[in-house]
Structure formats: structure tokens, C-alpha cells
Amino acid sequence: MEIKKIKAVYFSPTGSTAKVINEMAGELAAKLNVGIEKIDFTLPENRNMNPKVFNENELVVFGVPTYAGRIPNKILPAVKAMFKGSRTPAVAAVTFGNRDYGSSLTELAEELGNNGFCVFAAAAIVCEHAFTDKVGNGRPDCEDFLGIARFSEYITEKIVEVMTPEELAMPLIRNGEQIAPYYTPLKADGTPASFLKAKPETDTDKCTGCRICAETCPMGSINPEDTCEVTGICIKCHACIKKCPAGAKYFTDADFLSHVKMIENNFAARANNEFFA
């Protein structure tokens, strides 16, 4: 079948998922000799657009990060409502912080399938953990990108072999495991951690008033007139912390910090990417 354009679609608060999806889309575009359109729905204003409809001559590479083993629950409604396929071939991809991607890839593939996409390939790619640079530091790295390149070559071979999207079969992800509940975060001592209401603090001695934190918050929850105020929900994405040039944002919630320590203690070993097609 003929592909005329690659569409790279992603939610990426810290930029890691965008890096992975754009790398994969770039590899596919080069191999198929077509252009790329990037659709970033990270910011609130980009989730208020009319639904985007894709056709059978477009190849969509769709990516989200893994939160608690699933698609981020505050972003799932956008995935369901904003993107519609019309016999559109698609690659589902999730990123995860060197721990485990749980059911997120299965969930994403199923949601895209329900929305008219023909998902025929899927990938779970390791990135540096959003909470700490001690877990997955520097990922994705050269080895990861080499794996993405090989996977993209296989995808290209697969899609040019078929005549219609209906010939593209949904890959079997994790031996067909069902979607599990969001996992319960744990503290360093193994007991449940409760930090749903935790929000980032601001070091006013370091803050320069640049407002980058407010501009990059995917929930639009930081008051741009007073960036010390987090007026809305916080999904712990760490966009404000990672992107603050002055290092003025941080968390103090005891349960959250203990959860971070648990992750550092248990998930330092290099995790592997997984590809399905």
C-alpha cells in the first residue's frame, strides 16, 4: 500500500516521548521517502482542537508515556476523543522510566483500534525516569535508537507488502495480557504511598520569574502571574522541574520522596525495550 505522509502524534511533558516518536517517524519517513507532520497534544490548548481524522494513506506513529502502568488517566479522554482513523495504519508506542510499562501499550493499541486505526506494530521504549535521573539516566541512548531504526526497517517492509490496511494484523502484546488497574505506588519501606495531592514547591530565591513552568505545565495548573501557586491538578509529570532553567521547582511531600527512593533502590538496572509486530 502507498503511504504519502507520516504523522507523529504524542503527549510528552518532559520531551522524552517526543524524542522517541520523532526518531521513529523520521526513520520511517526516510525509508518511505515521504514527509512528516508532528502533532503535539501536550499542552492544554492543543487538546481543545477539533478531532483530527487520518486517512488510509497516512502512517500514524502515536506515543504516550506510561504513568502507573497505564496511559495517563487525565490524558486518556484526549486520546479517545481527539484522534480518529479511517482505515489508517498506525504504530502504537509508549515510553517508560526504566521500570515497567505495565498495560499502557496494550491500552494504547486497543484505544487506537477502537478509533478506526489499524495498529500493526507496537513498541515500549525506555527513557530516563521523570522523577529521578538515577534511573534510566541518558535513555534513550545510541543503543535504543539503533533498536528503533531496526524496528522501523521491519515496519517499512511489512507495510509495503500489503495492498490494504485490513491485511495489517494487531500485534500480540505481552502474550495477550489484559489491561490491569493502575498500580499502587509504594514507599521505600514497601508500604503504600499516598501523594495524589502533592504539588511542586518553588524556591523563591532561585526563581527568576521566567514563567517557563507555567507555559510548559500540561495541565495548565501553574499560575503565570504567581508561579508559586499551583491552582489546578498536578500529574507529577515533572515538566516544571525538568524545564526550569534556575532549578527552582521541587517536591517536599514525604510519601512522594519515599516513592522516588523506592524507585532508585529497585530499578537502577538497565531495562530493555520491547517491540511487537
VOFI-224419 format. One line per field, with one value per residue (C-alpha): residue number from 1; x, z, y. Coordinates in pm, whole numbers. Layout:
% residues N
num c(NUM, ...)
east c(X, ...)
up c(Z, ...)
north c(Y, ...)
END
This chain:
% residues 277
num c(1, 2, 3, 4, 5, 6, 7, 8, 9, 10, 11, 12, 13, 14, 15, 16, 17, 18, 19, 20, 21, 22, 23, 24, 25, 26, 27, 28, 29, 30, 31, 32, 33, 34, 35, 36, 37, 38, 39, 40, 41, 42, 43, 44, 45, 46, 47, 48, 49, 50, 51, 52, 53, 54, 55, 56, 57, 58, 59, 60, 61, 62, 63, 64, 65, 66, 67, 68, 69, 70, 71, 72, 73, 74, 75, 76, 77, 78, 79, 80, 81, 82, 83, 84, 85, 86, 87, 88, 89, 90, 91, 92, 93, 94, 95, 96, 97, 98, 99, 100, 101, 102, 103, 104, 105, 106, 107, 108, 109, 110, 111, 112, 113, 114, 115, 116, 117, 118, 119, 120, 121, 122, 123, 124, 125, 126, 127, 128, 129, 130, 131, 132, 133, 134, 135, 136, 137, 138, 139, 140, 141, 142, 143, 144, 145, 146, 147, 148, 149, 150, 151, 152, 153, 154, 155, 156, 157, 158, 159, 160, 161, 162, 163, 164, 165, 166, 167, 168, 169, 170, 171, 172, 173, 174, 175, 176, 177, 178, 179, 180, 181, 182, 183, 184, 185, 186, 187, 188, 189, 190, 191, 192, 193, 194, 195, 196, 197, 198, 199, 200, 201, 202, 203, 204, 205, 206, 207, 208, 209, 210, 211, 212, 213, 214, 215, 216, 217, 218, 219, 220, 221, 222, 223, 224, 225, 226, 227, 228, 229, 230, 231, 232, 233, 234, 235, 236, 237, 238, 239, 240, 241, 242, 243, 244, 245, 246, 247, 248, 249, 250, 251, 252, 253, 254, 255, 256, 257, 258, 259, 260, 261, 262, 263, 264, 265, 266, 267, 268, 269, 270, 271, 272, 273, 274, 275, 276, 277)
east c(0, 108, 194, 202, 284, 398, 205, 397, 144, 245, 187, 529, 561, 939, 1025, 1133, 831, 857, 1222, 1130, 828, 1008, 1305, 1080, 878, 1197, 1330, 1002, 980, 1332, 1267, 933, 1057, 767, 723, 636, 374, 418, 108, 197, -104, 92, -34, -397, -459, -356, -620, -901, -882, -1138, -1082, -814, -910, -643, -679, -551, -253, -110, 101, 47, 315, 134, 311, 239, 440, 347, 201, 141, 137, -128, -195, -201, -562, -600, -486, -689, -1000, -797, -669, -1027, -1182, -918, -785, -990, -862, -1025, -860, -538, -225, -68, 222, 146, 441, 479, 778, 859, 1112, 1334, 1082, 787, 528, 251, -65, -1, 94, -199, -431, -299, -319, -678, -787, -641, -807, -1141, -1092, -1053, -676, -519, -248, 3, 313, 385, 685, 774, 1089, 1292, 1353, 1505, 1257, 1075, 1115, 1490, 1796, 1934, 1701, 1739, 1993, 2065, 1796, 1708, 2071, 2254, 2165, 1798, 1799, 1964, 1680, 1425, 1597, 1583, 1219, 1137, 1300, 1086, 772, 855, 897, 569, 358, 485, 400, 25, -234, -497, -500, -722, -427, -242, -298, -288, 31, 12, 142, 272, 108, -233, -234, -547, -537, -461, -557, -324, -64, -41, 284, 498, 729, 1086, 963, 718, 400, 156, 250, -21, 79, -215, -244, 130, 231, 569, 712, 912, 1243, 1176, 1546, 1617, 1302, 1366, 1001, 1056, 719, 855, 700, 354, 400, 503, 260, 44, -248, -226, -215, 60, -49, 159, 112, 245, 427, 441, 69, -37, -407, -507, -428, -68, 1, 362, 496, 792, 777, 810, 1107, 1291, 1243, 1306, 1640, 1704, 1625, 1363, 1093, 1094, 874, 868, 585, 728, 536, 633, 1001, 992, 838, 1121, 1371, 1196, 1234, 1602, 1663, 1491, 1508, 1863, 1949, 1917, 1573, 1509, 1291, 1021, 893, 585, 478)
up c(0, -63, 231, 146, 486, 837, 1126, 1457, 1739, 2105, 2460, 2607, 2916, 2960, 2593, 2616, 2437, 2168, 2112, 2067, 1842, 1623, 1587, 1478, 1247, 1095, 1025, 860, 655, 525, 430, 265, 113, 247, 471, 840, 1028, 1406, 1626, 1986, 2221, 2541, 2625, 2720, 2425, 2189, 2340, 2270, 1894, 1678, 1636, 1382, 1121, 941, 616, 485, 306, 627, 873, 1230, 1495, 1823, 2158, 2526, 2846, 3100, 3431, 3697, 3430, 3210, 2978, 3200, 3323, 3269, 2907, 2816, 2733, 2475, 2320, 2293, 2158, 1955, 1706, 1456, 1193, 870, 795, 899, 962, 1298, 1525, 1899, 2122, 2491, 2691, 3047, 3309, 3314, 3533, 3358, 3111, 3258, 3046, 2883, 2541, 2527, 2634, 2372, 2093, 2189, 2212, 1869, 1730, 1871, 1696, 1344, 1332, 1203, 1463, 1319, 1527, 1884, 2095, 2457, 2482, 2794, 2888, 3189, 3475, 3513, 3892, 3911, 3685, 3883, 3697, 3321, 3305, 2948, 2795, 2515, 2410, 2096, 2157, 2194, 1872, 1688, 1802, 1686, 1345, 1307, 1411, 1164, 885, 971, 983, 640, 490, 644, 521, 162, 135, 183, -51, 202, 571, 653, 588, 881, 1196, 1554, 1722, 2026, 2315, 2624, 2521, 2521, 2884, 2982, 3092, 3464, 3713, 3772, 4017, 4375, 4436, 4725, 4970, 5036, 5316, 5084, 5225, 5003, 4923, 4910, 4721, 4491, 4621, 4622, 4420, 4338, 4557, 4443, 4577, 4557, 4596, 4273, 4076, 3809, 3712, 3359, 3367, 3175, 3435, 3373, 2997, 2995, 3252, 3055, 3291, 3282, 3661, 3743, 3782, 3533, 3745, 4055, 3967, 4334, 4303, 4160, 4123, 3941, 3935, 3928, 3745, 3873, 3516, 3632, 3327, 3550, 3735, 3428, 3228, 3496, 3395, 3753, 3926, 4139, 4137, 4369, 4574, 4953, 5005, 5226, 5066, 4718, 4807, 4968, 4650, 4448, 4681, 4629, 4253, 4289, 4517, 4298, 3932, 3863, 3639, 3268, 3137, 2781, 2506, 2367, 2009, 1871, 1510)
north c(0, 357, 582, 950, 1101, 1009, 1164, 1178, 1221, 1246, 1364, 1445, 1669, 1631, 1575, 1209, 1065, 1331, 1234, 867, 925, 1178, 942, 657, 881, 1018, 670, 568, 888, 837, 475, 553, 880, 1088, 1392, 1417, 1616, 1650, 1671, 1751, 1744, 1801, 2148, 2217, 2445, 2166, 1938, 2185, 2141, 1968, 1594, 1505, 1248, 1045, 852, 519, 676, 817, 622, 739, 690, 755, 784, 849, 798, 531, 652, 384, 115, 279, 572, 886, 895, 1270, 1230, 922, 1129, 1323, 1001, 877, 1198, 1381, 1127, 931, 692, 589, 255, 429, 219, 302, 220, 242, 335, 404, 519, 412, 513, 204, 22, -146, -27, -243, -234, 103, -36, -277, 3, 244, -14, -100, 263, 339, 28, 143, 478, 340, 284, -38, -89, -336, -263, -155, -61, 16, 230, 304, 668, 839, 829, 1161, 1152, 1093, 1094, 799, 562, 526, 806, 910, 688, 669, 628, 515, 150, 242, 446, 158, -68, 189, 204, -174, -182, 96, -102, -403, -185, -44, -390, -501, -211, -214, -585, -537, -391, -277, -174, -471, -701, -546, -750, -618, -745, -972, -761, -942, -1268, -1106, -992, -798, -435, -419, -145, 148, 22, 144, 338, 221, 392, 280, 52, -126, 30, 223, 581, 847, 1160, 1229, 1587, 1660, 1966, 2120, 2393, 2696, 2821, 3195, 3272, 3086, 3172, 3438, 3482, 3348, 3164, 2865, 2634, 2781, 2770, 2403, 2258, 2012, 2068, 2448, 2434, 2685, 3046, 3251, 3563, 3388, 3066, 2966, 2890, 2554, 2619, 2302, 1933, 1808, 1481, 1464, 1479, 1692, 1919, 2225, 2075, 1947, 2266, 2529, 2688, 2801, 2471, 2645, 2375, 2073, 1839, 1814, 1563, 1286, 999, 1112, 1143, 799, 659, 812, 648, 313, 352, 441, 143, -115, -12, 103, -196, -132, -229, -344, -205, -432, -443, -618, -663)
END
